[in-house]
């Protein structure tokens, strides 16, 4: 079936091509086009299933009204939830979102960035992977509008919106210590991203504030590649067996927390009795687990909404975003796991 054009709609409606263009671009009132003509044009366009050519439109206006969203892992509750917020908020402002999952793979991330550039998106919201500094710097140098989420690179002057990872981890560790837990194990990943470093720093400083010595034996950093979950469970089982005195464990993201619960179940630990548990990032699994798992919850709605608002304002005004990190407060939610 031949794709209908603006010229076809104009011919059927008995109006000029420019009139159709004004109607479909919501400029009918501004151009003093009658309501009758507006209704006729919209009816014909709807019946014919007309869809605008975004690339052609971008050549005329300089904008495609699209945003490229790159997130870490769409199967992760945090990223899936924030993607949904971004999609809904962008829609309210007249923008569509192309989103892709990098799976924390730098090669895949670079390929996705190129695809989004080729699609002429107006701006980018990016959860950066390791080794993506050069590509992000290049986007900023050619005046592309970029907002980073959840993590940033200290040597890149870009706007980033993220939870205050240091404070969230400090507060969670302090709470465990105040409740009498003294031997707190820490489970992180080995990706060396800034937010994970800040969470580890919060843990260390909370111990220091209570005059408890940091013990490297209580800390493990797992290397994660998709599909290796059972291997991670086994490595965590080994870790807990090497730390039999640990009376609490802090998982630094929800993926690690879910794998950790499987490891503790394999060891037949009774959560809340044999060991206390808390995870950074919430997840439906944690609320439904028996006992329910305590978490440091991130303000997903707030983070996603501000990312969209900042980016679209920058696109519409044609102004560069200020290079700054916007920190949001997390919330420690205490459940039954300690």
C-alpha positions, 0 to 999 in steps of 0.5 A: 500500500502506497504511503500517503503524503501531505500532498495527497491529503491536501488534494483530498481536502481541497486545500493547499499543502501548506494548510495541511502542514500547518494543521498537522503541526498544530499551527492552525490557530496561529495561521487563522485556518478555520475549524472546518478545514482543520477537522477535514484535514485531520479526518482524512489524515487519520483515516489514511493512517498518515504518519509524518516523516521524522527525518524530513521534518527534522530537515525543516525544523532542525528537530525530530522531537525524539530523545535517545535513552541508554540504560544499563539493563532494562530487566533491572527494576531500577532502570525499567522503572526510570525508563517508564518515567522518562517515556511518560514525562517526555510524552507530556512534552511532545517527545518520543523516546528511543531506548536501548539497553547496553548491558554494561557492555562498552562496545554495545554502548558505542554502537547504540550511541551511533545508531541514536545519532544516525536517527537524529535524536535531539538529545541523549539521556545516558547511564554511561558504561565504563570506557564511554568517556571519549564518546560522551566528550565528543557529543558535548563537543559537537553541542549535543544535549546530554544528561547523565543518569545514576553515574558520571565521569569526574573528568567530564563537565556534564549534567548528571542526576543521581541519588546521593550514593555516599549518604545512602550507604552511610545511613544504611551502614550506620543504622545497622551499627546502631542496631548492634550489628558489628561485622557487616559484609559488603557486596559490590561489583568490579565495574569501578563506576563512580556511584559504586565507589561512593557507596563503598566510601559511605560504608567505610566512613560509617564504620570509621565514625563508630570506631570499627576497623575496616576489614577487607576480608568482609568485602567482595567485588563480583564481576558480572556478565549476563547469564552468569547468575549461578556462578555468582551465587556460588561465588557468594556462597564461598564468600559467606563461608569465608566470613562465618562471623558476618552478622549483616550484609549490605548489597550495593545494588538490587541485582547483587541483592537478588543473587545474594538472597539465592546464596543465603538460601543455599546456605540455609541462613535465616535472614533476620536471625542468622544474618541481617540484610539490606540492599541499595535499590528497591525491587518488588522481590525484596518486598515480597520476600519472606522476610521482606528485605530492607533497602535504600530506595531511590527517588525514581520519579523525581530523577526521571522527571528532572532529567526529561525537563532539563534535557527538553528545556535545553533542546527547546532553548538551544542552550547547553546544559550546565556541567553539574551533578544534581544529587537526590536523597535516597530513603532507608526503608526498614523491613523485616530483614533486621 
